[in-house]
Amino acid sequence: MNVKAALSSDDLARACADAMWKEDQASQGLGMAIVEVKAGEATLAMTIEPHMVNGQGIAHGGFIFLLADSTFAFACNTYNERVVAQHCAVSFLRPALLDDLLTARAKEIHRSGRSGIYDVTVTRSDGTMIAAFRGHSHVIDGKWLDRGPPGPQSDAQQELRDPKQEQE
């Protein structure tokens, strides 16, 4: 079945998100939830839990970055291509507190060839923007749907190989 011919762009985006979510233990483990996914866009939410609060009594910026990064990942993986981050930057604008429900919204700004640029805003439930994130993406080998038989490993998978195991 030709996936692109059978699904609308938003249905394809959601199917890719569902496939990616099954493999994403990091986002699931942090209590993130997918709110919405469309072609080139994604919205995820996460509540700040006690283990996410730092010594200042506010949410550790790393957890806010993780929410933005995961949202970026779901937005750039909506075209049935495996895509990874090439570069990311975040600006923290306001703090998040214990029990704050954060929502991250990613939107594709530019996509061409194997590269893309995505902007993500992270807000508290009152609408206050607490972080701005920009991610640059890079397409690697592989598809989320109709992958067929296993083939050569992607660049990302090859970089993770243990050279010691190859010698055995």
C-alpha positions in Angstrom: 0.0 0.0 0.0 1.3 3.4 -0.9 0.9 5.3 2.4 1.0 8.8 1.0 -1.7 8.0 -1.6 -4.0 6.4 1.0 -3.8 9.0 3.8 -4.3 12.8 4.0 -1.3 14.7 5.1 -2.7 15.1 8.6 -3.7 11.4 8.8 -0.2 10.5 7.7 1.2 12.8 10.4 -0.9 11.2 13.1 0.0 7.7 11.9 3.7 8.6 12.1 3.2 10.1 15.5 1.5 6.9 16.7 4.4 4.8 15.4 7.0 7.1 16.9 5.2 7.2 20.3 5.4 3.4 20.6 9.2 3.7 20.5 9.5 6.9 22.6 10.1 5.8 26.2 11.7 9.2 27.1 8.5 11.2 26.4 6.2 8.6 27.9 8.4 8.2 31.0 8.2 12.0 31.7 4.4 11.9 31.6 4.1 13.8 28.3 0.9 13.5 26.3 0.3 14.1 22.6 -2.4 16.7 22.3 -2.4 17.2 18.5 -0.3 16.4 15.5 -0.7 17.7 11.9 1.7 17.9 9.0 4.6 19.9 10.2 3.0 20.7 13.6 2.7 19.1 17.0 1.4 20.0 20.4 2.4 18.0 23.6 1.6 18.6 27.2 3.4 17.8 30.5 2.7 18.5 34.2 5.6 19.6 36.4 6.1 16.8 38.9 8.1 17.0 42.2 11.1 15.3 40.7 11.3 18.0 38.0 11.8 20.9 40.5 15.3 22.2 41.2 16.9 23.8 44.2 15.4 27.1 43.3 11.9 25.7 43.7 11.1 26.0 40.0 11.1 23.5 37.2 14.5 22.5 36.1 15.1 24.0 32.6 16.2 20.6 31.3 12.7 19.3 31.7 11.2 22.3 29.8 13.8 21.7 27.1 12.8 18.0 26.9 9.2 18.9 26.4 10.1 21.4 23.6 12.5 18.9 22.0 10.0 16.1 22.0 7.4 18.4 20.5 9.9 19.4 17.8 10.6 15.7 17.2 6.9 14.9 16.7 6.4 17.9 14.3 9.4 17.1 12.1 8.6 13.4 11.9 5.2 13.9 10.3 6.1 13.1 6.7 7.0 9.4 7.1 10.7 10.1 7.2 12.9 9.4 10.2 14.2 12.8 11.3 16.6 13.8 14.1 17.7 17.0 15.7 20.7 18.6 14.2 20.8 21.8 16.4 18.5 23.2 19.1 18.5 26.3 21.1 16.1 27.4 23.9 15.5 30.7 25.7 13.8 30.5 29.1 11.5 33.5 29.6 9.7 32.7 32.8 9.7 29.9 35.4 7.4 27.0 35.6 6.3 25.8 39.0 5.3 22.5 40.6 2.0 21.2 39.2 2.1 23.7 36.3 0.6 22.1 33.2 2.9 23.0 30.3 1.9 22.9 26.7 4.5 23.0 23.8 3.5 23.9 20.3 5.8 23.2 17.4 5.4 24.7 13.9 7.4 24.1 10.8 9.1 27.3 9.6 11.1 25.9 6.7 11.6 22.5 5.1 13.8 21.7 2.1 15.7 18.6 1.1 17.0 16.8 4.3 16.8 19.9 6.6 14.1 21.8 8.4 13.6 24.5 10.9 10.9 24.4 13.6 9.8 26.9 16.3 8.4 25.7 19.6 6.7 27.8 22.2 6.1 26.5 25.7 3.3 28.0 27.8 1.7 27.6 31.2 -2.0 26.8 31.4 -2.7 30.6 31.9 -1.2 31.2 28.4 2.1 32.7 29.7 4.9 31.8 27.4 7.8 30.4 29.5 10.2 29.3 26.8 11.0 29.7 23.1 12.8 26.9 21.3 14.2 26.6 17.7 15.2 23.3 16.3 17.0 22.4 13.1 16.2 18.9 11.8 18.0 16.4 9.6 16.4 13.5 7.7 18.1 10.1 8.2 17.4 6.8 6.5 14.2 5.0 7.3 10.4 5.4 7.3 7.9 5.2 10.1 5.3 3.4 8.1 5.6 0.6 5.5 9.3 0.1 6.3 9.4 -3.3 4.6 12.2 -5.8 5.4 15.1 -4.6 7.6 17.8 -2.9 5.6 21.0 -1.1 6.3 21.1 0.7 9.6 20.5 4.5 9.6 23.3 6.9 10.2 22.0 7.5 13.7 21.8 3.8 14.5 25.3 3.2 13.1 26.7 5.9 15.3 25.3 4.1 18.3 26.9 0.8 17.5 29.4 -0.6 19.9 32.6 -1.3 18.0 33.6 -4.0 20.5 30.4 -6.0 19.5 31.4 -5.9 15.9 34.8 -7.5 16.6 33.1 -10.5 18.3 
